[in-house]
Amino acid sequence: VNPDAVEVCNFRDDDCDGAIDEVLEGEESCPTCGTIYTDDVGSVILCRVGKNYTDAHADCLARGADLVSIHSQEQQEAIATAAYENYSGHIWIGINDLETEGTFAWTDGSPVDYENWNDNEPNDSGGEDCTHFSSWGSGGWNDLPCDREHAYLCELP
């Protein structure tokens, strides 16, 4: 990554101009979403276009998917590693406490049988109800206000 680098489709700002994977003249556009991880349960798609939590969830549903749910340390590590090989910012995941403050639930209705909160999280600072992989916490979870726009992870069955 440097000002003289050629911009390629890799979810990074290779040429340091503030735009990620911008289209170069005469080339096809880079996809905004792509599969980053597959296991025996399904595939995880990283969508690097920023959306608020509600719109990210709706986009996943429109794809026949849901925001990703994490159920083990192994799955957490594999998905976070794959996501951060392809992106460098915050990434929405499917756990929130929108229905009942302090009670987190997955958008797909699966049980909350694993959690990976960063230290002192969730803290609901200023009405934070939605959760993301934090770029500063190596993929650890942090709660944020749902109206912020971030990349997101969809899980296809």
N, C-alpha and C positions, 0 to 999 in steps of 0.2 A: 504494500500500500504506500503509494507516494504520488506526488503531482504529475509525474511523467508516465505512470502506469496506464495500461490499456484497461478500460472498463469492461468487465466480463460479467456474465450472469452467475453471481455467486452470493447474492444477498449482502454484499459489502460495497463500500465506497472506495473502489480501488484507486481512483485518480484524485481523491481528496477534494472534490468540488462541492461536497454537501449533498449530492444526489446519489442514491443507491441504484445501481444497475440501470442507469438511464439508457435510452435507446440511442445508438449512434446512427448517423445518417446512412441510409442504405441497408440497415440491418433489421432483422425481425425484433420485435419487442421481447423483453425477458418476461417469463411467467411470474405472476405475483404470488402464486401458491405452488408448492411442489412437495412430493413425498420425500420424507427424510428418514423414516424408520418403518420397518415392517417386522411383525412377529407372527406367531401362530394365532393371535387373536384378531389382528387387523393391521391397518396402516395408519400412520400419523402424517398429516399434511401440515407444513408450516406455511402460513399466509403472512407475508411480510408487509402487506399494506396495512396502515394503521386504521383501526376501527375501535369504537367504544365497545364495551363488553356486550351490550345488547345486540348491536349490529354484528359483532363477531360471532356470537351464538347463532343468530339468524342465518348468517352466511354458511356456517357449518351445517345447520339443519337443511338448508337449500341444497347442499352437496350430498345429502343422504348420510350425514355424519353428525357428530356432536363435538362440543369442546372436549378436549382430551381429559380423561380421568386417570389418575395414577394410583396404583394399588400395591406397589412394593418398592423397596429401595433399588432393586435391580432395574425395574422399569423406569423409575425416576432417573437413575444415572444414565441409562441408555438413551432415553428421550431427550434429557437435558444436554447430554454430550452431542447428540445429532443436531439438535436445534442450534446450539452455539457454534457448531462447525459452519453453519449457514447464515447466522444472524448475530448481531451484537447488542440488541436492545432488550427491553422488557417484552414478555410474551404472555398473553392471557392463557389461562388454563380453566377448566370447568368447575372449580369449586368456589362457592360464594356463601354468604349468609344473608342474602336478600330477603328470604321469607321470614326468618327468625334471627334477630341480632344475636351473634355469638354462637349460633349453631350452623356450622358449615355443612353444605350438601353439594353433591355433584349434580351438574345439569342433566346428566343421563340417568339419574335415579339410582346409580349403583351405590353400594355401601361405602361409607368413609372408614376404610380399614387400614389406611396408611396416611400419614401427614409428614411434610418436610418443611416446616416453617423455619425461617431464619430466626436468630435470637431475638427475643422480645416481640415476636409476631405471632398471631395477628394482634394488632394494637388498636384498630378502629380509629386511628387518628384522623379526625375531621370527617367522619362518615365513610370509612373505607369498607366496602362490602364485597368487592370482587378481588380475585387473586391472580397473580402472575408469577412466572419464573422471573426472578430478579437478576439482572445482568451483574449487579454488584455482589450477589450472594451465590455465585456459581450455580445458578438454577434453583436455589432455595426459594421458598414461597414467601410472598409478601402481600398484604392486602392494600388495595388502592381504591380511590373513588372510581366508580364504574364508567364515568363519562370521559375518562382519559382515553386517548387513542394509542393502541399498541398493536403489534403483530399478534398472531394467535395460532393455536394448535388445534386442528380438527382431527378426530379419530374416526376412521371408516371401519365398519365391521368387516 
